[in-house]
């Protein structure tokens, strides 16, 4: 019975969203959306990284960072459970959608209607990549529409693995650490390729609110979230 109810709910959400999605696509051509046409793989992949200085024996002795402390890593160097942890908590249908998730949008819309707020973001991993790369963190219809259109384009110029790699190297984990490698070094003093399942789950839980789920400052909340 519960499965039947969930299926009916999903069908209702999809039915509700069909005209909404149609309107959004029409509006994307009516309005001039800054940034959509300019989005390209080379630019979005060019993230600022920390500069490392080595001695004559190739031992690192100094790391210099600007506003973001980041060390980019390749997706294939990470254990599968690291990738799975972030997909599970951030975008369960990541491999099924084309940049935006109508089911998730519908669920967020229903929640917002019930609560009378606009608290549910419903952004996919792809949307978060374009938002972090090019958009301001503001709540407006035009910005959200731009984010969705840019996400659709990003899915056309990058495959899923490239998008997930961008995300894991881009997202902020608190403590000045941007990207999974710096987060792993900051909180566990090890490379991301050596993370355990428990540590991967911890970092996946941090990104929702780095200030509230910090493994250093809020151990109890972090553990519960993990």
HELIX and SHEET records of a PDB file:
HELIX    1   1 UNK A    2  UNK A   30  1                                  29    
HELIX    2   2 UNK A   41  UNK A   45  1                                   5    
HELIX    3   3 UNK A   75  UNK A   77  5                                   3    
HELIX    4   4 UNK A   80  UNK A   90  1                                  11    
HELIX    5   5 UNK A  102  UNK A  115  1                                  14    
HELIX    6   6 UNK A  125  UNK A  134  1                                  10    
HELIX    7   7 UNK A  141  UNK A  157  1                                  17    
HELIX    8   8 UNK A  160  UNK A  170  1                                  11    
HELIX    9   9 UNK A  180  UNK A  188  1                                   9    
HELIX   10  10 UNK A  192  UNK A  194  5                                   3    
HELIX   11  11 UNK A  197  UNK A  206  1                                  10    
HELIX   12  12 UNK A  219  UNK A  225  1                                   7    
SHEET    1   A 2 UNK A  51  UNK A  54  0                                        
SHEET    2   A 2 UNK A  60  UNK A  64 -1                                        
SHEET    1   B 2 UNK A  69  UNK A  70  0                                        
SHEET    2   B 2 UNK A 177  UNK A 178  1                                        
END                                                                             
